[in-house]
Amino acid sequence: MTYAHITGWGKCIPPARISNDEISQLVDTNDEWITSRTGIKARRVSHVSTAELATVAAKHAIACAGIDAKDIDLVLLATCTPSTMVANTASLVQKNIGAVGAAAMDTNAACSGFLYAIQAATAQIQAGMIKKAVVIAAERMTWYVNWDRRDSAVLFGDGAGAVVLEAADTPAGLLATKTGCDSEDRDILHITNFGSDLNKYVPIGPSDLLFEGREIFKRAVKGMSEACDDVLTQANLSLDDIDVLVPHQANLRIIQAIQHRLKVPDEKVMVNIGEYGNTSAATIAIALCEAVEQGLIKPHANIMSAAFGAGLTWAASYIKWGERVTPISVSDAALPPCDKTGLELVAPAVAACKGSDQ
């Protein structure tokens, strides 16, 4: 049987940062209110496009794997904030990294997107269609933020993460997975004023983000926990066999609730929401990279990951790590310098939101 090993990993974190104290200058909130409800202390704001974030993350992952980009067969980008719809954003990333001739496609499952994409790329490797893939999750979520809505304005941030998958004969990589969608309740997390259903001749204005926090919380905990149970059964594992839990970083309370239901101790849970906020599909990709960097993921570790997003999509995955936890090579890829603060970057969007109320 063929497996899809994770042989490279990389991330891209924008330098501009907005703390809770700073965001309180934009919306009626404060650090205590945000931290106690979400666990978020700050978020990053990108000064570049989603494609540029994805490109840097991919270059780091490719260098880490020690492969030539020309040998990649598939560039798969998970995002709900593409730089362009036509052509797809993955095609620009393919061009930027030099993956000449590789298939390139975007996939959108919102916050579950990275796990959906890992599943899709793994299936192609297992079927013998491809041998090497770079799977990227990149988001510019602050582009969607409506600064007149406190409940959602404080939640989101920007960033990207990536992994390289390579065909191998030994059991490792994604070994069990469960994905699904509870579409009957899709309206509780929904942006209503973007897409081809709209009259294109009418100005769009700030995003109309519908966000029912309590309902999302209940469904996220239930959906991710049940998906994890399903994956453990598939893999014939017990909870004691799991070395690391890498959950979607949407809300610290959700993470803690899932941790409690799965009976996973604190030292086995990767949490970085405090500094980055919710970067949608990119959260698990970034957290996976940082779990390796921090030594939480060790050789042959059993990793459980779960996500829940708009749609309402959900996913859980059991990943068996390989032998290597250090990069073969290191890329010098970096974003261009940013000469603005986080508040300065979002100022035009804030002004547009305020202006739409007048």
N, C-alpha and C positions, 0 to 999 in steps of 0.2 A: 504494500500500500504506500502511496505517496502522501507526504505531509508537507505543510507550509511553515517552515521555521521562521521566527522573527530573528533576523540577523543584523538589523540596523535600526536605530531609533534616533530621533532628533526633534527639536522644538524651535519655535520662534516666538519670543515674547516682546511685544512693542515696548519701547522705553518710557513713553509718556504714561503717567499714573494719576489717578484721581482718588484721593482718600475719602473716607466718609465725612470728615470735617469739611473737605472742599466741596463735596457733592451737596452738602447742606446749604451751600450758597446758591444752588440751582433749584432745589425742591424743598418743600417743607418737611424736613427730617433732621436727624442728628445721629451721631455715631452710636449712641446707646440703642436707639430704636432699630437701626440697621443690624448691628452686631447681634443683639439679642434674638432677632427674628430670623436671621439668615446665616450668621457666622462670617459674613463678608466684612472686611476692613478696608479694602481698596479694590480697584479694577484698572486694567490697562486699556488705553485708547490708541488705536493704530493711526499713524499718519500716512500709511501706504495702503494699497489695495489688498483684497483677499488673495489674489494671485501671487503678490509679492511675499506675503506671509507664508503661503504654502510653499513657494519656491525655496525660501531659506530653510524651512523645516525639512523639506525633502532632500536638499543638498547635505544637510547634517546627517540625515539617516543613511544616505547613500555612502558617504564617507565612512560612517561608523561600520557599515557592512563590508567595506573594502571592495566594492564592485565598481565597474564602469557603467555610467548611466546609459551608454549605448546598448548594454545588455538587458535593459529592462524591457519587459514585454507589455506591461500595463501600468498606466498612471491613473489611479482611482482617487478622486477627490470628494470627500464628504463635506458638504456645506449647504447652509440655507441662506447664505449671503454671498452669492457668486459675484465676481467682478463683472461678468457679462453673462447673459443668458444664451446668446447666439453670437459668436461661437462659445462653446462651453469653456469654463475657466480652466479645466484640466488640460485642454489643448495648449493654453498659454504656458502652464507649468511644465508640460512636456517639452515645449520649445526652450524654456528658460534653463532647464536642467540638462538638456542635450540628450534626452531619451529618444533618439531618432527613430521614427517609424513605430514607436510603441502605441498601442491603443490608449485612448484618453477619454475618460468620461467622468461626469459629475454624478453624485447621488445625493438625494435630499431625504433624510429621515429625521431632520432636526437634531435634537440632542442625542438620539440613538444612532446617528449617522455613521460614526466611526465603527461601531460594532457591526452594523449592517454591511459596511464596506469591507471589513476584515472577513466576514463570512463569504461575501461574493468573490473576493480575490482568492481566498483559500479554496473555494469550490472549483475555480478555474484551474488552479494548480493541481488539485487532486484529480481532476478530469483529464489532465495531460495537455490542456490547451495552452498553458503558459508555464514558464519556469521561474520567472522573477517578476515581482510587482512592488511598486511603491504605493502605499496607502496613506493618504494624507487627510487630516481633518483641519480645516481652516475656517475661521469665522471673524467677521467684523460686525459683531452684534450691536455695538454702540451706534451703528448706522440706523438701526431700527428703533432706538430708544425714543419714546415720547416723553419729553422732560416735564410735561404737565401731569404725569401719572406716577405718583410716588411709589405705588405698589410694585411697579415693574422697572421704573427708571434706575433704581439703586442696584439692580440685580446683575446686569450684563457687562461683559468685558470682551476684549479681542485677543486673539492668539492663534497659534497653529502647532500641531504635532504630527509626526509621521513615523511610519515603520516600513522597513523593507522585508518582504516575504520571499523566501527561496525554497524551491522544491528539495526534499530530502527523504531518505528512506527510514529514518528513525522517528519514533513517536515524539512529537513536540509541536508547538504552535497551537492553533485553535483545534481542540479535540472534541468539544461539545458546545452546542449553541442553541439558543431558542430566541426567535424573533417573532414579533406580532404587532397588531395594531387594534386598538379599541376605538374604531372610527365613529361609533354612535355618539361619543362625547367629545368629538374633535373641536367643538366650538368653545370649550372652556380655555383653550390656549390657541389663539388664532389671530392673525393679522388680516383684517378684512379689506383693507384698501390698497392692496398690491396684487397684480396678476392680470391676466387677459380677460377676466370677467368684467373688468371695469370699462367705463367709457374713457378712452384714451384722450379725449379732447377736454376733459375736466381736470383741473389741477388736483394733484393728489394731496399735497400738504404733509404734515407729520403723520407717522404711522398710527393706525388705529389698532393698537395691540390689546386684544381681549385677554385678560389674565385673572382667572378665578383661583386664587391662591389656595384656599382651603380644599377645594375639590381636587386640584392638582396634587396637593400633598397626599391626600388619601389614596388616589389612584396610583401615584408614583410608588408609594411604599408597598401597596398590595401587588402592583404589576411587577416590580423588580424582584420582590421577595419570592413570588410564585415562580417567576422565570428562573431564578437561581435554584430553587428546589428542583425544577424540571431538569436543569442542566446537571445538577449533582446526580440525579437518578440516571440520566443518560451515561454519565462518565463512571458510574458505580463508585462514587466518592462519598465520604461523610464530611460534615463540616470541619471535623478535626484535621482532615487532609488538606484543607485550604491554608496556604501560607500567607497570602496577601489578598485583601479585598480592595479593588480599585473601582469605586463607584463613580457615577456621574456626579459632577460637582455643581449641583443646582442650589442646594440649601443644606446647611449643616444639620438642621433638625431632621431632614429626610435621610441623610447619611446615617445619623445616629439611630433613627428608627429602624432602618434596614439592618444596621449592625446589631441592634438589640434582637431583632427577629431571627437573625442568622446565628446569634450567639458568638460573634467574632470579637475578640479583645481589641482594645485600642491599638496595641502595638502591631497589629496585623492590618490596620486600615490606613490607606493612603488618603490624606486630606490636604488639599492646597487651595480650597475655595477662599480662604481668608485674604489672600493676596490678589487673586485673579477674578473672583466672581464667577458667574456662569458664562462660559465661552461656548455653550451649546455643544456641537459635535466635537469640538477641540478639547473639551475638558478631560476625557479619558485618555486621549492621545498625549496630552501634556502631562497628566498625572502619571501615566505609565513611564514616560521618560524620566520624570523626577523620582519615581520610586526606584528605578535602577540607579540613578545618580546618588541617591541617598543611602543605598545599600539595603533597602527594604526588600527588593527583589534579588534573590541569590540564585546561583546555578541550579537548574532543574526545579525551580519554585512552581508550585501550583497556584495559579492566579484566577480569582473569580472577579468578573467585572459585570456591571449592570447599568442600564440607562433607561430613561423615560423621557419622551419629548412630544412636541406638537404632533397631532395627528389622530389619535394619541398613539404614537409608536412606542414600543418597548423592546428591550433586548437583554439577554444575559449570555455570557460566554465564559467557558473554562479554557484557559490558555496554559499550556505547559512550557515554561521557559527552557531555553537550551543551556549550553555550557557556559557561553561567554557573557560577561556582564561589563566588559570594557570595550571601547571602540577600537577597531583595527586602524582607523585613520581619523583625523579631525579636519573638518572643513573650516575655511575662513569666511564662509558666507555670512553676511550680516546685512541688516537693513540700512538704508541711507540715514545719515544723521537727522534728528528731529530737533528743530529750533523753536518748538512751541511746547507749552505745558499742556497737560490733559485738559484743563479748563479752557484754554485757548483753542484747542482743536475742536471741542464740542460747541463753542460759542455760537457759530452760525446756526446749528440745529436748535439750540436753546432759543435763539432769537426767532426762528421760524415758528416754533411751538407757541411762544408768547404772542407773536403776531397773529397767529390763527385764531386767538381768542378775542381779538379786538374787532 
